[in-house]
Amino acid sequence: MSGPRKGERISRRDPPPYEEIEEGGLRAALSKHGLIGTALQDQNQYGPQAMILLLVITATITGTFLGIAMIVF
C-alpha cells in the first residue's frame, strides 16, 4: 500500500498502528496510550474526543494566563 494507486500522483503513507479499545471508553484509552498518543498519534478510536479534551486544556491554560496578565499589567 506504499505505492501510488492508479490515477493518483501522491503515494499514500502506511496507516499508524491502531488498537481497538473494547471496554472503559476514553478513560481506558487515555490510561493505555496517554493523551498525546490518543489525540495526536491516533493509536485508538478515541482520537477526536481526546483532541477536544486537549483543546479544552489548552484554552483553559491560555485563558488563565491572559486573565492573570490583564490583572497584573
N, C-alpha and C positions, 0 to 999 in steps of 0.2 A: 504494500500500500504506500510505499515511499515514492514511487514514480508518478509522473503526471498521468491522469486518465485521458481518454480520448476526448478531444475538444477543450482541454484545459492547458493553460500555459504555465501555471504555477503549481508545483508539486505540493501535495498535502503532507503535513507532518504526521507522524505517528501519534495516536492519542496517548495522553498520560496514563499511568497505571490508575485503575479505578477499582474501588472496593465498595460493594453494596453494604450499607449498614441496615441490618434486619430489625433490631429492636433498640429502643431507647431514644430514637429521634435525634434532634440536633444536639442535645446534651451528650449523647453517646458518641456522635461524630466528632464533637469538639474535644472530648476526653481522649479519643483514639488518635486523631490526626492533628489536633490543635487548631487554633483559629486561622493561622496563616495557611496551613495545609489544606484546610477545608475551603476557605474563601478564595485563596489565590492560586492554589495548585490543583484544584478540582480532584481531590482524592476520593470523594464520595458524592452522593447525590444531594447533599445539603449546602452546596456552594452558594446559591443565591440567598438563602437565609443567613448564612454566615457573612456574606457581603453586606447585607442590611445591618447586621449587628456591628460589623466593623465600621460602617458609615455612622451609626449612632454613637459609637465610642469616639470616633474622630471628631464628630460635630460637638459632642459634649466637652471634650478637651479644648477644642478651638474656642467654643463659646465661653468657657470658664476663663481661659487665658485673656480673651478680649474684654470680658467683663471686669476682670481684675485690672487690666491695663487702662480701662476707662476710669476706674475709681482712683488709681494711683496718679495718672497723668492728667 
